[in-house]
Amino acid sequence: MTDPLTSIQSSGADARCPFQAASSAAQSSCPFHAEGSGSIPDFPPDRVDPLAPPPVYFQMQQGSGLGQAKLWDGKIAWLITRYDDVRSVLSDPRFSSDITNPGYPTVSAAMKIARGNNRTFITMDAPKHAEHRRMLTGEFSIRKIENLRPRIQAIVDKLLDDFVKMPQPSDLVSAFTLATPALVISELLGVPYEDHDFFQEQAMILTSSTATLEEAVAANHALCGEYLRELVAKRSDNPGDDILSRLIVNHVRKGDITETDVVSLARLLLIAGHETTANTTAMGLLFLLQRPDIWDELRQEPSLIPNAVEEILRFLDVTHSGKRRVASEDVVVNGQLIRAGDPVVVLSISANRDRTKFEDPDVFDLHRDSRTQVSFGYGPHQCIGQPLARLEMQIMFASLLERLPDLRLAVPVESLDFKPDSLMYGVKALPVRW
Ligand code: HEM
């Protein structure tokens, strides 16, 4: 792999400090050139406020728009922080999602194992990416997802019925924000919910950036090598009304993909299908519990809930690891040369707070049009599950506002544990009273 720093310096291209453009005086305090040593900080940078992105991203936005950071395996990645650059990189085929490219920046040893051994279209490029993605697009169309509304509402109602019988305080994350999307995706895939604890445990290991290689190998084997493999074999013998069965009948039997591919797709959907939605909902709830004015406004005007969900996605973007790409040829972004083979981390978390795109981006505004937020990504890999995620979150918030109007945090916000080491940012537990 080309060392981006050396190659750029030797190429004579613009290798300036990301802060230099904002102010030459800023160079001395540049965290990317700490103590003038040229050392590069680890990814992800520290947050000051657990509900706001790392401040260094804003400094980069005001500088060249690009920065660099050291990943878990020592790779030096380019960070893309501005809204317009994020959209142009994510829609540019010269930035590849191919995990087999040696420069591809995996999030952790665990994700390298999980995504490398069980490859799916999220880490493929055109034309194979589109071929595989098409097999699932019908499952997540807006119309198909809207038909799930009564079933999702029933799941939410049952979970809240059980929750209000629990002792006070109780944790809303495990009992509700995590349980809802986990139940929904389990049902869609035909995974028995009784096995939820097992797959939740494996998912936590596979999405943690601190799991050891041994732990990741073991979790991936338990989830894909054993559990999902058996499930797919069962569905193959006896297909049902679920996504895995339809993949087998419509695609495995026609020779488009293998049963092993179905196992990998099941893993992708199980993990992507609930971790993201669960963390976004929990972070949104934490925010709203600190803002009784907004909570009350939503109670009085539930038609604002879809807007609230969109603004939560923008303001509290949990995809803090970024969208991962590798340059497949030399590309210039914003005057900066990115060499073929260089790892790239595209940061919607900072793009969503770019003041050239959103007015007063650090203000949570229920009435702004946030639909241009990029938490679901952009371009060919844009999240396939977004209609489902939106519907689940709208139903969860509407039901909480209606049934638990006096919901409040049972502990000081400073005592909460966040997840800086996970693929998805989030809060581990939300002890509440109601
Ligand atoms: C708030 C919830 C969610 C967020 C923030 C989110 C975010 C994302 C992002 C940023 C990507 C693009 C990754 C990239 O460009 O490399 C993505 C892709 C994907 N998401 Fe989601 N997601 C959410 C919910 C879901 C759900 C509910 C499902 C499925 C049930 C899902 C399934 C997928 C799949 C399969 C892809 C790969 C798409 C492709 O590569 O073409 N996601 N998601």
Residues whose N, C-alpha, C, O or C-beta is under 5 A from the ligand:
A	BS01	HEM	F121 I122 R133 L269 A272 G273 T276 T277 T280 T319 K323 R324 S375 F376 G377 P380 H381 Q382 C383 I384 G385 Q386 L388 A389
